[in-house]
């Protein structure tokens, strides 16, 4: 009796799979959810990373938000000032997703340089030398340079208009 039940259950599952119904169709639908939201999450990642990056630039160059120690920003044309200028300009371009791949690649390089010039000499460990954010920015921006801006971007809008 149990062999017949097992055989009939297998036959029903095979018939459902051929028709694309029942639990097979539901699981196919659920599995496609991450694939549907992935491009939008890429846009969210780009927007959030660009906004925080931009804030680092405005803090260094415009004094907003104020520096943690309450002091002024870096002197003009110093390495820190140049980093602030890059963060301001690149963050402002990356936020709406304009020239994203190039901008993200340059920003990734800036963060790699920031880590090796400003953080690594202090200590071997990123958590001790304050460079953990620079490392994260470097690889997030490198990923965005490779993956693109996502659908919520000016680059995507311009691409759609050219078609």
N, C-alpha and C positions, 0 to 999 in steps of 0.2 A: 504494500500500500504506500509506504513512504517513497519507494522508487518511482511510483506513478506520480505522486505529488511533486517530487523533485523534477521529473521530466516535464510535467505540465507547467511548472513554474518557469523552467528554462525556456520552454516553447513560447510562453506568454511574453517573457522578457525579450526574446528574439523578435517576436511579432511587433512588440512595442518599439523596439529599436528600429525596425524597418519602416514603421509608420512615423517615427519621430515623435512619439507621444509619451505620456506618462512621466515617470521619474527621469527617464533618459533625457527628454526634452527640457525638463526643469533644470537638471544638472548642467546641460549645455548652456542654458540661459544664464545660470549663476556663474559659470566659469568665464563667460564672456564679459561680465561686469568689470573686472579689473582692466581688461583690454579696452573697454569703452571709456573708462575714466583716466587711463594712463596719460594721454596727451594733455588733458586738462590739469592734472597734477603736475606735469612738467611746467606748464604755464604758472601755476601757483608757486612752485619752487623758484622759478626765475624771478617772479615779482617780489617775493619775500626776501630772497637773497639780495636782489638789486636795491630794494628799499633800505635794508640795513647797511649795505655797502655805501649807498648814497649818504646815509646819516653819518657815517664815519668821515666822509668828505666834508659835509656841512659843519661838522664839529671842528675839524681842523682848520678850515678856511673861513667859516662864517661865525664860529663861536656858538652854534646851536646844534644840538643841545650843549649846554656848558660842559667844559672839561671837568672830569671828576675831582681834580685838585683845585679847581676854580681859577687856574692860571690861564694865560692867553694861549692861543694856538701857536704853531711853529712860525719861525721867522721866514719871510719870503725867500723863495729859491733854495731852501734847504731840502735835504732828502725827504724829510717828513712833510714839508709843504708840497713837494712834487707828488708824493703819494696821495695827499689830500686832494690835489687837483685831479689826479687820475680817478680817484674814488668818486669825486663829484661828477665828472664828465661821463665816465663809464657807467656809473650807477644811473645817471639820468637817461642815458641811451638804452640801457638794459631794462629799466623799469617798464617802459611801454613796448619793449621788444623791437628796437630799431637797430639794424646792423648787428644783430645779436651774436651770431657765431664769431665774428671778428672781435667784437667788444668783449665777449666772454673769454676768448682766448688770451687777449691782452690782459684782462683782469686776473686770469689764472696765473699768468707770468708775473704780474705785479705781486700777487700774494706769495708765490714761490720765492721771489726776491726778498720780500718783506720777512719771510720766515728765516731764510739763510743769512740775511744781513742783520736783521734786528733782533731775532729771537734765539736762533741756534747758538750763537756765541755765548749766551748767558748760561745755558745748561743743556745737557743732552736730551732731557725729557720735556716734551711739549707742555705737559701740565705744569711743569716747574718754571719754564722759560716764558710762559704767556703766549706761546705760539699756536695753541690748539685751534683758535679761530682762523688764523691765517692758513693753516693746513686744510681745514674744512672748506674755507672759501676757495682755495686753490683747486681742490678736486670737484667741488660743486660747479665752479665755473668751467672747468675742463669738461665735465659731463655736459653742461649746457652748450658749450662750443661744438661738441660732437653730436648731441641729440637735436639741437635747434631750439627755437624759442617756445614751441607749443602753439596751439591754435589761437590763444588769446594774445595776439601780438600784432604790432604794425607790420612786421615782416610777413606774417601770414595774410594780413589784409592786402598788402601790396601784391603778394603772389597771386591771390585770388583775382584781383583786378586786372592783372596782366593777361590772364587766360581768356 
